[in-house]
Amino acid sequence: MDVLKKFALTGKTVLVTGASSGIGAHLARVASQAGANVVLAARRVDRLEQLASDVHWLGGQSLVVKLDVTSRDSVEAAFDAAEAQFGGVDIVLNNAGIGDAQRALDISEEDWRAMQATNLDGVWRVAQCAAQRMVKSGRPGSIINVASILGLRPGTGYSHYSAAKAAVVQLSKSLALDLARHKIRVNAIAPGFFKTEMNDAYFETEKGQNYIKRAVPTERLGQLHELDGPFLLLASEAGSFITGEVIAVDGGHVINSL
Ligand code: NAI
């Protein structure tokens, strides 16, 4: 087999949560370029429709579904729609997330709960729903959870986000154990800092730019295309023996010098 063909997603169906912007929108395009049918799932359907018009001419087919990961009904409905259109989902990019820096002393009960509801409960809900359907249909699968380097090391102002992302790391490993016998692999990608809607205001500032120069050994932000390789590795046959792994894609940020 041509070694590069192992990275292809031809004939597979990939569901991407939070596909309306940033990392999700980018990797949805990559999945399409790799030959997959792509289910574009998020709350902002107008944005997804726009993305779908690109995706159509890149590779496989696309389907737009409205999804709120905080609602079980919404998650089940998205998988129902994917099954009706494509027969089922093989790969999930569990990417939807929120992020706002806040000092630990100021976080309200409401903000804490909202963070966990999306960034942890939502990831668990989507992964469980995907796995239940894969097992029921006897389909092998790959679930890729988007964690963060803030799930591996803490950062000032991120206690609520870090706690959720650390839990996503441990959830990914635990699910990998439970699901291995069903031929479902579960891994996590832990991005460092990539400029997206979540953080672009901060990285426009001098403070943000200085922080990156000081804290990241490679002295720069990540570019979205630098996530393509890790995503395709974990999604495709090329990663067939990788499960329970966390891949940091961060220019060395998490191993910066003490
Ligand atoms: P983004 O804000 O562009 O994308 C997040 C997406 O999730 C948006 O489309 C948003 O609408 C969607 N979303 C939020 N709540 C949702 C819900 N309840 N249901 C469905 N969709 C929902 O930001 P970005 O950077 O692309 O974030 C994607 C993932 O990457 C997030 O999980 C984030 O925590 C993670 N990440 C991002 C980093 C970065 O530097 N940009 C660094 C480390 C992790």
Residues whose N, C-alpha, C, O or C-beta is under 5 A from the ligand:
A	BS01	NAI	G18 A19 S20 S21 G22 I23 G24 A42 R43 L67 D68 V69 T70 N95 A96 G97 I98 T118 V146 A147 S148 I149 P191 G192 F193 F194 T196 E197 M198
